[in-house]
Amino acid sequence: MTFLRWYPSSGGEAVASYIEKDGVPCFVVDDEGVILAKNSAASVGFEPKEDETLATAMRSIFANPSAVLFRLQCKAKIDGNAREDVVTKVGQSRISVHVLEDKKYLWRLEALTERNGSGRNLDTLPVPMLTVGRSGAVLFMNEAALKLVGRRVKSLDRLFFTKDLETGSLQTLTTEQGPIQVTVVLGATSSVRREYYMFPVENVKTSVEVEINAPDLGADFSTLPVAMIKIAPSGKILEINQMAAEFLGHRAETGMELGVVMQGLGRPIADWLGDVAFGRKGQSSEFLRLTRKDKEVFAQVTLSRVTDGELIAVLNDATELKTLEAQFVQSQKMQAIGQLAGGVAHDFNNLLTAISGHCDLLLLRHDQGDQDFGDLVQINQNANRAAALVSQLLAFSRKQTLRLETLDLRDTLSDLTHLLNRLVGEKITLTLSHDPILKSIRADKRQLEQVLMNLVVNARDAMPQGGEIRIETEVVILDEPLERDRAVLAAGEYVNVKVLDEGVGIEPDKLQKIFEPFYTTKRTGEGTGLGLSTAYGIIKQTGGFIFVDSILGKGTEFNLFFPTHEVKTSTEVTSKIVRETNFTEKAEGVVLLVEDEAPVRAFASRALRLRGYTVLEAESAEEALKTLEDANLLVDVFVTDVVMPGLDGPTWVRQALKDRPQVRVVFVSGYAEGAFDESSQKIPNSVFLPKPFSLSQLTETVHQQLH
């Protein structure tokens, strides 16, 4: 079964000769896994029968090889090669595969010697070390571990009373001389094995009064495959190994104070070290934040006393854990803010509806020559400004009511340029650049202008000495989904808006926080931390995305992505003209008005009666259903609040429509349209009118429903 038999091509002899002399078992198989050839090393321990598969041959050294071989072969078909480390009966092995010509594969099975990060054999390491399998079987013990335990063991439960060996934990180890106390440190891990290092603790008396001295690590401390620091009780760093230096970003040096390298206890780190060093507190573990400038890193620091004058700190990367924890806390915070904002906005929108509504009623009785006309206009305008503030509050929870319309950003920015130039001042140049074939988007114009103004103001504040702010727009086509900052942009066409400045930039560890409510990089009194969180809420509710890139000292770039929107025919404008034309006509129809807020109900009732409708009022859903019990009563339109004590709007409307399916519905609410039960949108012949609404908006909506 020679290799030349399957590799007769030019140069094949040299390759076949090399593989034949390889000290690692090698096999050549076909696409079905049948062994076609093997080298001399493969004959030792493997004696496959004719036409036997590689999976069958490997069953002698580890269970279920078929899954591993299939997985690697599939990957090799894509990448040309693949490899994986597995634990076998003879120790850890590396299985690799290379694609050959004519749908053939070369497999190698290489036994791996247990090694540490410096490439030295773990048998020579003076630190006791175990390799444990997934089921708790002890796969390997180095010489130091054998000497400490006194014998070779087959399972972890023969050594420890528990299988829950957390890194840095103090555990009782069963040895031939009796139980001793050791600090367990977790090393390299994989899906099938774990490495544990055991550090005997000095001057700890066990139940049989056996005293164990900590081993002298010597030069091997620097190459241990675990991030560790030797610390004096005062907090002075005595020694740092290689992995700890890499983890700390090579900022920590011997002689530095630990408190300079990491922080976050809320009390001096020296006090924590003293508690452990002098026995006031046992082994202790804390989560600390490293003082790195390049990125935000958290560490779980497990502190243990080795001698009276020396502590060992074991460092584990806890960034992912703390990030998930921060995300959970942030989601709870946003949920609380959203509930608060929603409740406040609902009540304010009811008040604003009553104020602006009754102001509209007064304006109907006054013409422009009246001395009170200007005052009424001022009341109306300020009520609208208050409504805009409420919508900003709702932007935190992404529940503000958006009045979406088709926008051409070139026109929007053109209208906004005059105001933006006034905002940036004389020291700063504002430059706009547009894609000549820019497509339309669907967004709330007022809210989008707020986002752009906020970004421009932030850019201005980042350049106190002056500079240039550029706003660029272009159409971006994604052929495949784009994943960035835990967000995924689906494939498709987007309008990209960039806001770039030449300012001071944002530090990398602060970039991920800038969209959080009340977080600001500005000094006290210069910013509230609300602007970018508002922008984020508006962009996300519009269906868009916002990302930020920044380089310290060079500037910041905000990228906004909006899905493109095809412009439809101008039926919307035409229908608006028709409604306005017909507004002076007297309307006919019966409206059942259901509103629990008396001022809003009073205004809406008067507005509809002025238009000519017959209005039946009810202050609750229960009262409305009782009114409809009269079978002879004809109702054309239900105008109902969504959120009310007792039955809410959608619930009572569904009950009423069972007997009156032809009645049309207008839902009104101080919340956004999507803030209540989505099933309400399935109610036939229903529309939504957000509060606060004007007299004309209410009457036009009812008129449109009837016609």
C-alpha positions as CSV (number, residue, x, y, z in Angstrom):
1,M,0.0,0.0,0.0
2,T,2.5,2.6,-1.2
3,F,2.0,6.3,-1.7
4,L,3.2,6.3,-5.3
5,R,0.1,4.2,-6.1
6,W,-2.1,7.2,-5.5
7,Y,0.3,10.1,-6.2
8,P,2.0,9.3,-9.6
9,S,2.0,12.9,-10.8
10,S,5.1,15.1,-11.5
11,G,7.0,15.6,-8.2
12,G,4.8,12.9,-6.6
13,E,7.7,10.7,-5.7
14,A,9.4,13.3,-3.6
15,V,6.2,14.1,-1.8
16,A,5.3,10.4,-1.3
17,S,8.8,9.7,0.0
18,Y,8.6,12.5,2.5
19,I,5.2,11.3,3.8
20,E,6.4,7.7,4.0
21,K,9.3,8.8,6.2
22,D,7.1,11.0,8.4
23,G,7.1,9.9,12.0
24,V,3.4,10.8,12.3
25,P,0.8,8.3,11.3
26,C,-0.6,9.4,7.8
27,F,-3.5,8.0,5.8
28,V,-4.8,8.7,2.3
29,V,-8.6,8.2,2.0
30,D,-11.2,8.7,-0.7
31,D,-14.3,10.9,-0.4
32,E,-16.1,8.1,1.5
33,G,-13.3,7.7,4.0
34,V,-12.0,4.4,2.7
35,I,-8.2,4.0,3.4
36,L,-6.3,3.9,0.1
37,A,-2.7,4.1,1.6
38,K,-0.8,4.6,4.8
39,N,2.8,5.3,5.8
40,S,5.0,3.1,8.0
41,A,4.2,5.1,11.2
42,A,0.5,4.4,10.7
43,S,1.2,0.6,10.8
44,V,2.1,0.9,14.5
45,G,-1.2,0.7,16.4
46,F,-3.3,0.7,13.2
47,E,-3.8,-2.4,11.2
48,P,-6.8,-1.6,9.0
49,K,-8.3,-4.3,6.9
50,E,-8.7,-3.9,3.2
51,D,-11.4,-1.3,2.2
52,E,-11.7,-0.4,5.9
53,T,-12.6,3.3,6.7
54,L,-10.5,5.6,8.7
55,A,-13.2,6.1,11.2
56,T,-13.2,2.3,11.9
57,A,-9.4,2.3,12.3
58,M,-9.5,5.1,14.8
59,R,-12.1,3.6,17.1
60,S,-9.2,1.8,18.8
61,I,-7.9,5.1,20.3
62,F,-11.0,7.3,20.9
63,A,-14.8,7.0,20.8
64,N,-17.0,8.3,18.0
65,P,-14.3,9.4,15.6
66,S,-16.9,9.6,12.7
67,A,-18.2,13.0,14.0
68,V,-14.8,14.5,14.2
69,L,-13.7,13.2,10.8
70,F,-16.8,14.4,9.1
71,R,-16.6,17.9,10.7
72,L,-13.0,18.3,9.6
73,Q,-13.5,16.9,6.1
74,C,-16.4,19.4,5.5
75,K,-14.2,22.3,6.7
76,A,-11.3,21.1,4.5
77,K,-13.5,21.1,1.4
78,I,-14.0,24.8,2.0
79,D,-10.6,25.9,3.3
80,G,-8.3,23.2,1.8
81,N,-7.2,22.0,5.2
82,A,-8.5,21.6,8.8
83,R,-7.2,20.4,12.1
84,E,-8.5,19.8,15.6
85,D,-7.0,18.8,19.0
86,V,-8.8,15.8,20.7
87,V,-8.2,13.8,23.8
88,T,-7.7,10.1,23.1
89,K,-6.8,7.0,25.1
90,V,-3.1,7.7,24.4
91,G,-3.3,11.4,25.4
92,Q,-4.0,14.6,23.5
93,S,-3.7,14.3,19.8
94,R,-4.0,16.6,16.8
95,I,-6.0,15.4,13.8
96,S,-5.3,17.3,10.6
97,V,-6.5,16.8,7.0
98,H,-5.4,18.2,3.6
99,V,-7.3,18.1,0.4
100,L,-5.4,16.2,-2.4
101,E,-6.3,15.9,-6.1
102,D,-9.0,13.6,-7.4
103,K,-11.2,14.0,-4.3
104,K,-8.6,12.4,-2.0
105,Y,-7.6,13.5,1.5
106,L,-4.4,13.2,3.5
107,W,-5.0,12.6,7.2
108,R,-2.3,12.9,10.0
109,L,-2.7,11.8,13.6
110,E,-0.1,13.6,15.8
111,A,0.3,12.9,19.5
112,L,0.8,16.2,21.4
113,T,3.1,16.5,24.3
114,E,1.6,18.6,27.1
115,R,3.3,22.0,27.0
116,N,3.0,25.3,28.6
117,G,3.1,28.8,27.0
118,S,6.9,28.8,26.6
119,G,7.0,25.4,24.8
120,R,8.6,23.6,27.7
121,N,7.4,20.2,28.8
122,L,5.0,20.3,31.7
123,D,6.8,17.4,33.3
124,T,9.7,19.7,34.1
125,L,7.5,22.4,35.6
126,P,7.8,22.5,39.4
127,V,4.1,23.5,39.7
128,P,1.8,20.5,40.2
129,M,-0.6,20.3,37.2
130,L,-3.5,18.1,36.1
131,T,-5.3,17.6,32.8
132,V,-8.9,16.7,33.4
133,G,-11.4,15.4,30.9
134,R,-15.1,16.5,30.5
135,S,-16.3,13.6,32.7
136,G,-13.8,14.3,35.5
137,A,-11.3,11.7,34.4
138,V,-7.6,12.7,35.1
139,L,-5.9,12.4,31.7
140,F,-2.5,13.7,32.7
141,M,-0.4,14.4,35.9
142,N,3.0,16.0,35.7
143,E,5.9,15.0,37.8
144,A,5.3,17.7,40.4
145,A,1.7,16.6,40.8
146,L,2.7,12.9,41.2
147,K,5.2,13.9,43.8
148,L,2.7,16.0,45.7
149,V,-0.2,13.5,45.6
150,G,2.1,10.4,46.0
151,R,0.3,8.3,43.4
152,R,-1.4,8.5,40.0
153,V,-5.2,8.8,40.2
154,K,-7.8,8.2,37.5
155,S,-10.6,10.6,38.5
156,L,-10.9,14.1,40.0
157,D,-13.1,12.9,42.9
158,R,-10.1,10.9,44.3
159,L,-8.3,14.2,44.9
160,F,-11.0,16.8,45.8
161,F,-14.3,16.6,47.6
162,T,-15.9,18.8,45.0
163,K,-15.8,19.0,41.2
164,D,-16.5,22.8,41.3
165,L,-12.9,23.9,41.2
166,E,-13.2,27.7,40.6
167,T,-10.0,29.4,39.7
168,G,-8.2,30.9,42.7
169,S,-10.3,28.8,45.1
170,L,-8.8,27.3,48.3
171,Q,-9.4,23.5,48.2
172,T,-8.5,20.4,50.2
173,L,-6.3,18.0,48.3
174,T,-6.2,14.3,49.3
175,T,-2.6,13.0,49.2
176,E,-0.8,9.9,50.4
177,Q,0.5,11.9,53.5
178,G,-3.0,13.3,54.3
179,P,-5.1,16.2,53.2
180,I,-3.5,19.6,52.5
181,Q,-4.7,23.0,51.4
182,V,-3.9,24.1,47.9
183,T,-4.9,27.1,45.7
184,V,-6.4,25.9,42.4
185,V,-5.8,27.9,39.3
186,L,-7.5,27.1,36.0
187,G,-5.2,27.1,33.0
188,A,-6.0,26.2,29.4
189,T,-9.5,25.0,28.6
190,S,-11.3,23.5,25.7
191,S,-14.6,21.7,25.1
192,V,-13.1,18.4,26.2
193,R,-10.4,19.1,28.8
194,R,-9.2,21.6,31.5
195,E,-5.8,22.2,33.0
196,Y,-5.5,22.8,36.8
197,Y,-2.5,24.1,38.6
198,M,-2.2,23.5,42.3
199,F,-0.3,25.8,44.7
200,P,0.2,24.4,48.2
201,V,-0.5,27.1,50.8
202,E,2.2,27.6,53.4
203,N,1.6,27.5,57.1
204,V,-2.0,26.2,56.8
205,K,-2.5,23.3,59.3
206,T,-4.7,20.6,58.0
207,S,-6.7,18.2,60.2
208,V,-3.7,15.9,60.6
209,E,-1.3,18.8,61.3
210,V,0.7,18.4,58.1
211,E,2.6,21.6,57.1
212,I,3.2,22.1,53.4
213,N,5.7,24.6,52.1
214,A,5.0,26.4,48.8
215,P,7.3,25.3,46.0
216,D,9.9,27.6,44.7
217,L,8.7,28.6,41.3
218,G,12.0,30.3,40.4
219,A,12.2,31.4,36.8
220,D,9.2,29.3,35.8
221,F,6.9,31.8,37.4
222,S,7.3,34.1,34.4
223,T,6.3,31.5,31.9
224,L,3.3,30.0,33.8
225,P,0.3,29.8,31.4
226,V,-1.8,31.7,34.0
227,A,-1.8,35.4,34.5
228,M,-0.4,35.9,38.0
229,I,1.2,38.7,40.1
230,K,3.3,38.5,43.3
231,I,2.3,41.4,45.6
232,A,3.5,42.7,48.9
233,P,0.9,43.3,51.6
234,S,1.5,47.1,51.1
235,G,0.3,46.8,47.4
236,K,3.7,46.9,45.9
237,I,4.1,44.6,42.8
238,L,7.0,42.2,43.4
239,E,6.8,40.2,40.2
240,I,4.6,39.9,37.1
241,N,4.6,36.9,34.8
242,Q,4.4,37.1,31.0
243,M,0.7,36.3,30.7
244,A,-0.2,39.0,33.3
245,A,1.9,41.6,31.6
246,E,0.1,40.9,28.3
247,F,-3.3,41.0,30.0
248,L,-2.4,44.3,31.7
249,G,-1.3,45.8,28.4
250,H,2.4,45.9,29.4
251,R,1.8,48.9,31.6
252,A,2.5,47.3,35.0
253,E,6.0,47.1,36.2
254,T,7.8,45.7,39.2
255,G,7.7,48.3,42.0
256,M,4.5,49.9,40.9
257,E,1.4,50.0,43.2
258,L,-1.4,47.7,42.3
259,G,-3.9,50.5,42.7
260,V,-2.3,52.3,39.8
261,V,-2.8,49.4,37.5
262,M,-6.4,48.6,38.5
263,Q,-9.3,50.2,40.4
264,G,-12.9,49.8,41.3
265,L,-13.2,48.5,44.8
266,G,-14.6,51.7,46.2
267,R,-12.0,51.6,49.0
268,P,-8.2,51.6,48.9
269,I,-6.8,48.4,47.4
270,A,-4.1,48.4,50.1
271,D,-6.9,47.8,52.7
272,W,-8.1,44.7,50.8
273,L,-4.6,43.4,50.5
274,G,-4.0,43.9,54.2
275,D,-7.1,42.0,55.1
276,V,-5.9,38.9,53.2
277,A,-2.2,39.3,54.2
278,F,-2.9,39.5,57.9
279,G,-5.6,36.9,58.1
280,R,-8.5,39.2,58.7
281,K,-10.1,37.8,55.6
282,G,-9.6,34.5,53.9
283,Q,-9.1,34.0,50.2
284,S,-10.8,36.9,48.4
285,S,-12.0,37.5,44.8
286,E,-12.9,40.9,43.4
287,F,-13.9,42.4,40.0
288,L,-11.6,45.3,39.1
289,R,-11.3,47.6,36.1
290,L,-7.9,47.9,34.5
291,T,-6.6,51.4,33.9
292,R,-5.9,50.7,30.3
293,K,-6.4,53.5,27.8
294,D,-6.7,51.4,24.6
295,K,-9.8,49.5,25.7
296,E,-12.1,48.7,28.6
297,V,-11.0,45.5,30.4
298,F,-12.3,44.0,33.6
299,A,-10.4,41.4,35.6
300,Q,-11.5,38.9,38.3
301,V,-8.6,39.1,40.8
302,T,-8.4,36.2,43.2
303,L,-6.0,37.0,46.1
304,S,-4.3,34.3,48.2
305,R,-1.6,34.4,50.9
306,V,1.5,32.4,50.0
307,T,3.9,33.6,52.8
308,D,3.6,36.3,55.4
309,G,5.3,38.8,53.1
310,E,3.9,37.7,49.8
311,L,0.5,37.4,48.1
312,I,-0.4,35.8,44.8
313,A,-3.1,37.5,42.6
314,V,-4.6,35.3,39.9
315,L,-6.1,37.4,37.0
316,N,-8.9,36.2,34.8
317,D,-10.5,38.2,32.0
318,A,-14.0,39.2,33.2
319,T,-14.7,41.7,30.4
320,E,-17.4,39.7,28.7
321,L,-19.1,38.9,32.0
322,K,-19.0,42.6,33.1
323,T,-20.2,43.7,29.6
324,L,-23.2,41.3,29.8
325,E,-23.9,42.5,33.3
326,A,-23.7,46.2,32.2
327,Q,-26.0,45.4,29.3
328,F,-28.5,43.8,31.7
329,V,-28.3,46.8,34.1
330,Q,-28.6,49.2,31.1
331,S,-31.7,47.4,29.8
332,Q,-33.3,47.6,33.2
333,K,-32.4,51.3,33.4
334,M,-33.9,52.0,30.0
335,Q,-37.0,50.0,30.9
336,A,-37.5,52.1,34.0
337,I,-36.8,55.4,32.1
338,G,-39.2,54.2,29.4
339,Q,-42.0,53.5,31.8
340,L,-41.5,56.8,33.5
341,A,-41.3,58.7,30.2
342,G,-44.3,56.9,28.9
343,G,-46.4,57.7,32.0
344,V,-45.3,61.4,32.1
345,A,-45.9,61.8,28.3
346,H,-49.3,60.3,28.5
347,D,-50.5,62.7,31.1
348,F,-48.8,65.7,29.5
349,N,-50.2,64.9,26.1
350,N,-53.7,64.8,27.6
351,L,-53.1,68.3,29.1
352,L,-51.6,69.6,25.9
353,T,-54.5,68.3,23.9
354,A,-57.0,70.1,26.1
355,I,-54.9,73.4,26.1
356,S,-54.3,73.4,22.3
357,G,-57.8,72.2,21.6
358,H,-59.6,74.9,23.6
359,C,-57.2,77.4,22.1
360,D,-58.3,76.2,18.6
361,L,-61.9,76.7,19.7
362,L,-61.2,80.3,20.8
363,L,-59.3,81.0,17.5
364,L,-62.5,80.1,15.6
365,R,-64.3,83.0,17.3
366,H,-61.5,85.6,16.8
367,D,-60.1,87.0,13.5
368,Q,-56.7,88.5,13.0
369,G,-57.8,92.0,13.7
370,D,-58.9,91.0,17.3
371,Q,-56.6,92.1,20.0
372,D,-56.6,88.7,21.6
373,F,-55.7,86.9,18.4
374,G,-51.9,87.3,18.9
375,D,-52.1,86.0,22.5
376,L,-54.1,82.9,21.4
377,V,-51.5,82.2,18.6
378,Q,-48.7,82.4,21.2
379,I,-50.6,79.9,23.4
380,N,-51.0,77.5,20.5
381,Q,-47.4,77.8,19.4
382,N,-46.1,77.2,22.9
383,A,-48.4,74.2,23.4
384,N,-46.8,72.7,20.2
385,R,-43.3,73.4,21.6
386,A,-44.3,71.5,24.8
387,A,-45.5,68.6,22.6
388,A,-42.1,68.5,21.0
389,L,-40.4,68.3,24.4
390,V,-42.6,65.4,25.4
391,S,-41.7,63.6,22.2
392,Q,-38.0,64.1,23.0
393,L,-38.6,62.5,26.4
394,L,-40.2,59.5,24.8
395,A,-37.2,59.2,22.5
396,F,-35.3,57.6,25.4
397,S,-37.6,54.6,25.3
398,R,-38.1,54.7,21.6
399,K,-41.8,55.2,22.1
400,Q,-42.3,58.7,20.8
401,T,-44.9,59.3,18.1
402,L,-43.3,59.7,14.8
403,R,-45.1,61.3,11.9
404,L,-43.3,59.5,9.1
405,E,-43.1,61.1,5.6
406,T,-41.0,60.6,2.5
407,L,-37.9,62.8,2.7
408,D,-35.2,63.8,0.3
409,L,-32.2,64.5,2.6
410,R,-30.9,67.0,0.1
411,D,-34.0,69.2,0.6
412,T,-34.0,68.5,4.4
413,L,-30.4,69.6,4.8
414,S,-30.8,72.5,2.6
415,D,-33.7,73.8,4.8
416,L,-31.6,73.2,7.9
417,T,-28.3,74.7,6.7
418,H,-29.2,78.3,7.7
419,L,-29.9,77.2,11.3
420,L,-26.8,74.9,11.4
421,N,-24.5,77.7,10.2
422,R,-25.8,79.9,13.1
423,L,-25.2,77.1,15.6
424,V,-21.6,76.4,14.6
425,G,-20.4,80.0,14.7
426,E,-17.7,81.9,12.8
427,K,-14.7,79.7,13.7
428,I,-16.1,76.6,12.2
429,T,-16.8,75.8,8.5
430,L,-19.8,73.6,7.7
431,T,-19.5,71.7,4.4
432,L,-22.3,69.6,2.8
433,S,-21.7,67.0,0.2
434,H,-24.5,65.0,-1.5
435,D,-24.7,61.9,-3.7
436,P,-26.1,63.1,-7.0
437,I,-28.4,60.1,-7.2
438,L,-29.5,60.2,-3.6
439,K,-32.7,58.3,-2.9
440,S,-35.5,59.1,-0.5
441,I,-36.0,57.8,3.0
442,R,-39.1,57.6,5.3
443,A,-38.7,59.5,8.6
444,D,-40.1,62.1,10.8
445,K,-38.6,65.4,9.5
446,R,-38.7,67.3,12.7
447,Q,-37.1,64.5,14.7
448,L,-34.4,63.9,12.0
449,E,-33.5,67.6,12.1
450,Q,-33.2,67.3,15.9
451,V,-30.7,64.4,15.4
452,L,-28.6,66.3,12.9
453,M,-28.5,69.5,15.0
454,N,-27.4,67.5,18.0
455,L,-24.6,65.8,16.1
456,V,-23.4,69.2,14.7
457,V,-23.5,70.9,18.1
458,N,-21.4,68.1,19.6
459,A,-19.0,68.4,16.7
460,R,-18.8,72.1,17.3
461,D,-18.1,71.6,21.0
462,A,-15.3,69.2,20.2
463,M,-13.5,71.9,18.2
464,P,-13.1,74.9,20.6
465,Q,-10.3,76.3,18.3
466,G,-12.3,75.9,15.2
467,G,-12.2,73.6,12.2
468,E,-14.4,71.9,9.7
469,I,-17.6,69.9,10.1
470,R,-18.6,67.8,7.0
471,I,-22.0,66.3,6.4
472,E,-21.9,63.8,3.6
473,T,-24.7,61.7,2.1
474,E,-24.5,58.7,-0.3
475,V,-26.4,55.6,-1.3
476,V,-24.8,52.4,0.0
477,I,-25.8,48.9,-1.4
478,L,-25.1,45.9,0.9
479,D,-24.9,42.7,-1.0
480,E,-24.7,40.7,2.2
481,P,-25.7,41.5,5.9
482,L,-23.3,43.8,7.7
483,E,-22.6,43.1,11.4
484,R,-21.2,45.8,13.5
485,D,-21.4,46.7,17.2
486,R,-23.8,43.8,18.0
487,A,-26.2,45.2,15.2
488,V,-26.9,43.5,11.9
489,L,-27.8,45.5,8.8
490,A,-29.8,43.4,6.4
491,A,-28.7,43.2,2.8
492,G,-30.3,46.0,0.8
493,E,-30.0,49.7,-0.1
494,Y,-29.4,52.4,2.4
495,V,-28.9,56.1,2.5
496,N,-25.7,56.8,4.6
497,V,-25.3,60.1,6.3
498,K,-21.9,61.0,7.8
499,V,-21.2,63.7,10.2
500,L,-17.4,64.3,10.6
501,D,-15.4,66.7,12.7
502,E,-11.7,67.4,13.4
503,G,-12.1,67.6,17.1
504,V,-10.5,66.1,20.2
505,G,-12.0,62.7,19.7
506,I,-13.5,60.2,22.2
507,E,-11.4,57.8,24.2
508,P,-11.9,54.1,23.1
509,D,-13.2,53.0,26.5
510,K,-15.9,55.7,26.4
511,L,-17.2,55.0,22.9
512,Q,-19.5,52.2,23.9
513,K,-21.2,54.4,26.5
514,I,-21.9,57.6,24.6
515,F,-25.5,56.5,23.7
516,E,-26.4,55.8,27.3
517,P,-28.9,58.3,28.9
518,F,-27.1,60.9,31.2
519,Y,-23.6,59.8,30.1
520,T,-21.5,62.7,28.8
521,T,-17.8,63.3,28.0
522,K,-18.3,67.1,28.6
523,R,-17.4,68.8,31.9
524,T,-20.0,69.4,34.6
525,G,-22.5,72.1,33.5
526,E,-21.7,71.7,29.8
527,G,-23.8,68.7,28.9
528,T,-26.6,66.6,30.2
529,G,-25.9,63.3,28.5
530,L,-29.4,63.3,26.9
531,G,-28.6,64.4,23.3
532,L,-27.1,61.2,21.9
533,S,-29.5,58.9,23.7
534,T,-32.3,60.9,22.1
535,A,-30.7,60.6,18.7
536,Y,-30.2,56.9,19.2
537,G,-33.9,56.4,20.1
538,I,-35.1,58.4,17.1
539,I,-32.8,56.6,14.7
540,K,-33.7,53.1,15.9
541,Q,-37.5,53.8,15.9
542,T,-37.2,55.1,12.4
543,G,-35.7,51.7,11.4
544,G,-32.2,53.1,10.9
545,F,-28.8,52.5,12.5
546,I,-26.2,54.8,14.1
547,F,-22.5,54.0,14.6
548,V,-19.5,56.1,15.8
549,D,-15.8,56.0,15.1
550,S,-13.3,58.2,16.8
551,I,-9.5,58.8,17.0
552,L,-8.1,60.8,19.9
553,G,-6.8,64.1,18.6
554,K,-8.0,63.6,15.1
555,G,-11.8,63.6,15.2
556,T,-15.0,61.7,15.3
557,E,-17.3,60.3,12.6
558,F,-21.0,59.4,13.1
559,N,-22.5,57.1,10.5
560,L,-26.3,57.0,10.1
561,F,-27.9,54.4,7.9
562,F,-31.6,54.7,6.7
563,P,-33.3,52.1,4.4
564,T,-34.2,53.7,1.1
565,H,-37.9,54.3,0.4
566,E,-39.5,54.3,-3.1
567,V,-41.5,57.5,-3.8
568,K,-45.1,56.8,-4.5
569,T,-47.6,58.9,-6.5
570,S,-48.7,62.1,-4.8
571,T,-52.1,60.8,-3.8
572,E,-51.4,61.9,-0.2
573,V,-51.1,65.6,-1.3
574,T,-54.2,65.3,-3.4
575,S,-56.3,63.7,-0.7
576,K,-55.2,66.5,1.7
577,I,-56.4,69.1,-0.7
578,V,-59.7,67.4,-1.1
579,R,-60.1,67.2,2.7
580,E,-59.3,70.9,3.2
581,T,-61.6,71.8,0.4
582,N,-64.5,69.9,1.9
583,F,-63.8,71.1,5.4
584,T,-66.3,73.9,5.3
585,E,-69.2,71.5,4.4
586,K,-71.4,70.4,7.2
587,A,-70.9,66.8,8.1
588,E,-73.4,64.2,9.1
589,G,-73.0,61.1,11.2
590,V,-73.1,59.8,14.8
591,V,-69.9,59.6,16.7
592,L,-69.5,57.7,20.0
593,L,-66.7,59.5,21.9
594,V,-65.0,57.5,24.7
595,E,-62.4,59.5,26.8
596,D,-61.7,59.3,30.5
597,E,-60.0,62.8,30.6
598,A,-62.9,65.3,31.0
599,P,-61.0,68.3,29.5
600,V,-60.0,66.3,26.4
601,R,-63.6,64.9,26.1
602,A,-65.1,68.3,26.3
603,F,-62.9,69.8,23.6
604,A,-63.3,66.8,21.2
605,S,-67.0,66.8,21.7
606,R,-67.4,70.5,20.9
607,A,-65.0,70.2,17.9
608,L,-67.1,67.4,16.4
609,R,-70.4,69.1,17.0
610,L,-69.2,72.3,15.4
611,R,-68.5,70.2,12.3
612,G,-72.0,68.9,12.3
613,Y,-71.7,65.5,13.9
614,T,-74.0,64.1,16.5
615,V,-71.8,63.2,19.5
616,L,-72.5,60.6,22.2
617,E,-70.1,60.9,25.1
618,A,-68.9,58.2,27.5
619,E,-66.1,58.5,30.2
620,S,-65.3,54.8,30.3
621,A,-65.4,51.7,28.1
622,E,-68.0,50.1,30.3
623,E,-70.3,53.1,29.9
624,A,-69.8,53.0,26.1
625,L,-70.8,49.3,26.0
626,K,-73.9,50.0,28.1
627,T,-74.9,52.8,25.7
628,L,-74.6,50.4,22.7
629,E,-77.0,48.0,24.4
630,D,-79.8,50.0,22.7
631,A,-80.2,48.0,19.4
632,N,-82.0,50.9,17.8
633,L,-79.1,53.3,18.3
634,L,-77.1,53.9,15.0
635,V,-73.4,54.8,15.4
636,D,-71.1,55.5,12.5
637,V,-67.7,56.1,14.2
638,F,-66.1,55.1,17.5
639,V,-63.5,57.7,18.7
640,T,-61.8,56.2,21.7
641,D,-58.8,56.6,23.9
642,V,-56.5,53.6,24.0
643,V,-55.4,53.6,27.7
644,M,-58.3,53.9,30.2
645,P,-59.2,52.6,33.6
646,G,-61.0,49.2,33.4
647,L,-61.3,48.0,29.8
648,D,-58.9,49.6,27.3
649,G,-59.9,50.9,23.9
650,P,-59.0,47.9,21.7
651,T,-60.7,45.5,24.1
652,W,-64.1,47.2,24.3
653,V,-64.0,48.0,20.5
654,R,-63.6,44.3,19.7
655,Q,-66.6,43.5,21.9
656,A,-68.7,46.2,20.2
657,L,-67.8,45.2,16.7
658,K,-69.2,41.8,17.2
659,D,-72.7,43.3,16.9
660,R,-71.7,46.4,14.8
661,P,-69.0,45.2,12.4
662,Q,-69.7,48.1,10.0
663,V,-68.6,50.9,12.5
664,R,-65.4,52.6,11.8
665,V,-62.8,53.3,14.6
666,V,-60.4,56.2,15.5
667,F,-58.0,55.4,18.3
668,V,-56.4,58.3,20.1
669,S,-53.6,58.1,22.6
670,G,-50.8,60.0,24.3
671,Y,-48.6,57.0,23.8
672,A,-47.0,56.1,20.4
673,E,-49.0,53.9,18.0
674,G,-46.8,50.8,18.7
675,A,-46.8,51.3,22.5
676,F,-50.1,49.4,23.1
677,D,-51.1,45.9,22.1
678,E,-50.2,45.2,18.6
679,S,-53.3,43.1,18.1
680,S,-55.3,46.4,18.1
681,Q,-53.8,47.1,14.7
682,K,-55.7,44.1,13.4
683,I,-59.1,45.8,14.1
684,P,-60.7,46.4,10.7
685,N,-61.5,50.0,9.5
686,S,-59.4,51.6,12.3
687,V,-56.9,54.4,12.3
688,F,-54.6,56.0,14.9
689,L,-54.5,59.7,15.9
690,P,-51.7,60.6,18.3
691,K,-52.2,63.2,21.1
692,P,-51.9,66.1,21.2
693,F,-54.1,66.7,18.1
694,S,-55.7,69.9,16.9
695,L,-59.3,70.6,16.1
696,S,-58.8,70.2,12.4
697,Q,-56.8,67.0,12.7
698,L,-59.6,65.4,14.8
699,T,-62.4,66.4,12.5
700,E,-60.5,65.6,9.3
701,T,-59.6,62.1,10.6
702,V,-63.3,61.4,11.5
703,H,-64.4,62.8,8.1
704,Q,-61.9,60.6,6.3
705,Q,-63.1,57.5,8.1
706,L,-66.7,58.2,7.1
707,H,-65.8,58.9,3.5
